[in-house]
Amino acid sequence: MPLRNWVQKFLTHLRGARNYSPHTLRAYGADLDQFRRGLGDLEPATIDRNEVRAYLAQLQARGNLGRNTVLRKVSALRAFFRFLRREGVMDQDPFCALPLPRKAARLPKFLTESEMAELLAQAGPQQPYCRERDRAILELLYSSGLRRSELAALNVGDVDFMSGFVRVMGKGSRERLVPVGNTALSCLREYLRQRGPDSCKGESPLFLNSRGRRLTDAGVAFLLKGWVRRAGWLKLVTPHALRHSFATHLLNSGCDLRSVQEMLGHKSLATTQIYTHVSLARLKEVYGRSHPRAVDGETPS
């Protein structure tokens, strides 16, 4: 079977058995198609380390790809070849012993607590329904640290107003319960009250667009842009920045890393540890302002 067919079979496997998101499937599909076009429609069994090494060198030579983009393409290929080995199509892993680029360590972009307060204090859109919906969305993103895709997938019944938790289906079909603050719960109640009881059954989408359909994750990003614009900010603020703000503010206030990991839905604690760098930078800043001998040449009077 040619490589093209195996790529489609692999993507079907990720969609059905692994429940990968449409966004990830599109990215993997594009990455694998690029690899396939570069090689031609070979039989998978004929692909060896030389082809893979040449492809990686080609990616590096392009110069317009970020390191993390290259790593995502490598990740797609490695997962694909693992699948082919499980299917008995290949005997050897062509990535075996190949040196790979290391992931660039980037600190997450987040808003300060005062910036979050300023953003959430905006009047919002003129239409009352959109205003209450958007406010509930932003409060929930910041209150619970959800990914925008997780928020868009929520149903009304996923929010437990009595216990103050929301049930979230995260990456890899991992379900988790995340606390929701009282402010976010109050905004959700007001938004659902405006919708009326007929549209608020348990299996109904929690957030609807102007056509009465489920709001998409792209819609979440679009409405946030409007709030940022009304705040008069020129910088880019994404839904993920609110997730980063959630984690950073918790750690700055003394929350332990394991709890933050569980709330964010990270499979590995190492993924969550990037926020400790942000918190340490914050500690250094506070130390520099507060300690009498933190600045060279200065002594207490």
N, C-alpha and C positions, 0 to 999 in steps of 0.2 A: 504494500500500500504506500503511495507517495506521501511525502512530508505534509502536503496540504491537508490530506485527509486525517492524518494523525493530529495535526494542530486542532482541527475542528472537534475531533474526538476528545482531546485533552480539555478544551474549553467547555464542552458539554459535561465532562466529569466535574470540573470545578463548579459549574453552575448547579448541577444536580446533587452531587455527593458532598461537596465542600461549602455550598451556599455562598460563593464569592459574590461580592456586590457587582452590579452592572458596570460601575466605574472601573473596578479592578479588571474585570473581564475585557473591557474595551482596551485598556492599557496593555494587558498581556497579549491580546489578539494582535494589536498593532506591532508590538515588539517582536512577536514570533513571526509575523508576516514579513517584517523587515529582514529578519534573519533568513527566512526561507527564500525570499527574492534574491538575496545576496548569494545564496548557494545554488539556486535552481532547485527544482523539485526532485531532490535525491531520495533514495531509499534511506531511512533513518540509520540502518545498520552500517552504512558506509561513512557516516560522519565520525570523525575522530578528533583528537586534540589539535591537529594542525589546522583544521577548518575553524574550530572554535577560537584558537589563538589568533588566526588571521582576522576573524571577525572582531574580536576585542581590540586588536591593534587598529582596525579601521575606525571603530568608535572613538578611540582615544585620539586618532589623528584628525578627526573632524573639528575638534577645538571649540565647537559651539554647544557642546553638551555638558551640563553640570555633572559633577562626580556622582551625585545621588541619582540622576537620571540614568547614567550608565549602570549603576548598581541595580536599579529597578529592572533594566533590560537583562542584566546578568541573572537576577533572581527569577525572572520569567523563564529563561532558558534552563536554568538548573532544575526548576520544578518540572519543566517539560521533559527533560532527560530522565529525571527520577521516575516520572510516569511511564516513559518508554521502557525503562528497565523493569518496572513492576509488571508491565504487559508482556515481557519476554522478547521485546523487539531488539534491545541492545544488551550486550554483555558487559561492556565497560562504560564507566562514566567519563565522557570526554573532558570534563572539568577537573578530573583527578590530578592533583599536584600542580595545577595551573596557578600562578600568582594572580591575585585579584586586587583591584583597587579597594582601598579602605574607605568606609563611609565618612564623609565630612561631618565633623561635630559642629552643629549649629545650635546656638541657644534659641529657645522658642521665643517668639515675639508675643508680648502680652501687654495689657493695659494696667496702669497703676490703679489703686483703689479709688483715687479721686477721679481719674479718667472714666472708670466704670460708672461712678456715681453721676458724672456729668452726662455720659451717654444715655443712661437710663432716665435721666431727668428731662430729656427732650419731650416736647409735646406730641411728637409722632405725626402720622398722616392725618388729614382733615376728616376722612370718613371714620366714624366711631367704631365700626366693626373692624376695619383694618388696624386702627390704632390699638384697640384692646387685644387683638390677635397678635400683632407685632410685639407689644409690650410683654405679653405672656411668653412668647417665643424667646425674646432676649433674656428675660428673667430666668427662664428655665435653662437656657444654655449656660448662663453664668452660675446659676444655683447648683446645677448638677453635673456640669462639665461634659455634656453629651456631644458626640459628633453630630454634624448636621444631618447626615444620613440616618443616624439613629433617631434623632428628633422627628424627622419627616416620616419615619416608619411607625411612629407611635399611634396607638388607638386610644379612644377615650377611656376604655377599661383598663389601660395600662397604668393610669394614675390612681393611686390609692390615697384619697384625700383624708381618710381617717388616720392612717399610720404615717402619712407624709413620705411615701416612697413612690418611685416610678420604676416599672419593670421594663428593662431595655434589652433588646436583642442586638448584641454587638458583633464584632468580627468573628468569623468562624462559627457562627450560630451559638455563641456563648451568651447565655442569659445571665443578667445580673440585676440586683435591686440597688437603686441609688437614692439617697435621701434628697428631698426637695424642701427648700426653705419656705417659711411662712409667706414671705412676700410673693414668691413665684406661685404658690398655691392660691393665694388671694387673687392674683392676676388671672390664673387659669379659671377660677370660679366665675369671675366677671365676664371673661370671654365666652365661656360655655353658657352662661345665663343669657347673653345677648344672642347666641345661636338658637336657643330654644330647645325644649326637651325632645322634640321630634328628630333632631339631627344629632343627638348626643347619646345614642345607644352605644353599648360597650364596644362593639366591633367597628364603630364608625371611626374614620380617621380623626385624630385629635386636631390637626391643623388643616384647614381648607383654603384653597385659593379662591379667586373672585368668581370662578365658574362652579364652585361647590365641589370640586374634586380635591383629592389629596394634594397638599402642598409638596412640591419636590424639594430636594436638597439645593438645587440651583435657585429655587424661589426663596429659600431661607437666606442665601447669600445676597440675593438681589434686594430683599427688604432691608437687610442690615446696611447695605450701601446707602439707602435712603436716609436712615437714622444718622449715619456718619456724616453725610452731606449736610443734614439739618444742624448738626453740631458745629459745622464750620470747619471740620478737620480736613486737611489735605492728604493725610497718610492713609494707607490701605489698612483696613481692619476687616478680617475675615471671621467667619464663625469659629474657626479653629483658634483664633486669637482669644476668643472668649473662653474656650476650653483651657487654653494655656493660662489665662488669668485665673480661672477657677483653681487650678492646681497650685499655681505660684502663691496665691493669696492664702490658701489653706496651709501650705508649708511655712510661709512667713509668720503665720499665727500659731505655729507649734504643732500642727497635725502631723502624725507619723507617716512615713513613706509607704508602709504597707497598706494603710487605709486609703491613701490617695491612689495607689495602684489598683485596689479593688474597685474604687469608685470610677476610675477612668476606664476600667476594663482591659488593662494591659496584661498580656499573658506573662510577660517577663518583668521582673523588678528592674532590670537594667534599662528598660525603656522609660520607666518612671524616673530613674535617677538623674536624667538630664535636668530635671527641675531643681535638683539640689544645687546645681551650679548657679542657677538664678538666685536661689535663696542665699547661697554663700556670698554672691556678689552684693546682695542686699545687706547682709550682715557686715561685709567689709565697708559698705557705704555708711552704715549707721556708726560703725566703729570709728571711721575717719572723722565723722562729725562730732563724736561724743568724747573720745578719749583725749585727755590733755596732752599726751605725748605722741599722738598718732601722726602729727605733721612734723617733718624734720625741722629742727631749729626752734621749735616752739616749746616753751616751758610754762607751766601754770603760774599765774601771777599771785 
